[in-house]
Amino acid sequence: MEKVNKIPSRIIELETSIKLVEYLKRKNVIDDGMYNFCINKLLNKIILEKSKINDDYINNINNYKILT
């Protein structure tokens, strides 16, 4: 059986937040300092989420539900 790469929804939400911050930076809504602060916070959260991933985490379906 082939292994399917699963990405938890929390990581997808954080990556979407990064895209939003990049958009705000391009439109000059936020300055460089705020941009760097937000990006660093989001990257740290992604690293934390990735460190939680193990077999139990991967097999728990609740980690893949996206809240809208």
C-alpha positions as CSV (number, residue, x, y, z in Angstrom):
1,M,0.0,0.0,0.0
2,E,1.4,3.4,-0.9
3,K,1.8,6.1,1.7
4,V,-0.2,9.2,1.2
5,N,1.2,12.5,2.3
6,K,-1.2,14.2,4.7
7,I,-0.9,17.7,5.8
8,P,-2.7,18.8,8.9
9,S,-5.2,21.6,8.5
10,R,-3.5,23.7,11.1
11,I,-0.4,23.9,9.0
12,I,-2.5,24.8,5.9
13,E,-4.2,27.6,7.9
14,L,-0.8,29.0,9.0
15,E,0.6,28.9,5.5
16,T,-2.5,30.7,4.3
17,S,-1.9,33.3,7.0
18,I,1.6,33.8,5.6
19,K,0.2,34.4,2.1
20,L,-2.2,37.0,3.6
21,V,0.7,38.8,5.4
22,E,2.7,38.8,2.1
23,Y,-0.3,40.3,0.3
24,L,-0.6,43.0,2.9
25,K,3.1,43.8,2.6
26,R,2.9,44.1,-1.2
27,K,-0.1,46.5,-0.9
28,N,1.9,48.6,1.7
29,V,-0.7,48.0,4.4
30,I,1.9,46.9,6.9
31,D,5.5,48.0,7.3
32,D,8.6,45.9,7.3
33,G,8.8,45.5,11.0
34,M,5.2,44.2,11.4
35,Y,5.8,42.0,8.4
36,N,8.9,40.4,9.9
37,F,7.2,40.0,13.3
38,C,4.2,38.3,11.8
39,I,6.2,36.0,9.5
40,N,8.5,34.9,12.4
41,K,5.5,34.2,14.7
42,L,3.8,32.1,11.9
43,L,7.0,30.2,11.0
44,N,7.5,29.3,14.7
45,K,3.9,28.0,14.9
46,I,4.5,25.9,11.8
47,I,7.7,24.4,13.3
48,L,5.8,23.7,16.5
49,E,2.9,22.0,14.6
50,K,5.4,19.9,12.5
51,S,7.2,18.8,15.7
52,K,3.8,17.3,17.0
53,I,3.4,15.0,14.0
54,N,3.8,11.3,14.8
55,D,1.8,8.2,13.7
56,D,-1.0,8.9,16.2
57,Y,-1.3,12.5,15.0
58,I,-1.3,11.4,11.4
59,N,-4.1,8.9,11.9
60,N,-6.4,11.2,13.9
61,I,-8.9,12.5,11.4
62,N,-9.7,15.6,13.6
63,N,-6.3,17.1,12.6
64,Y,-7.5,17.4,9.0
65,K,-10.8,19.2,9.4
66,I,-10.6,22.8,8.2
67,L,-12.8,25.2,10.2
68,T,-14.6,27.7,8.0
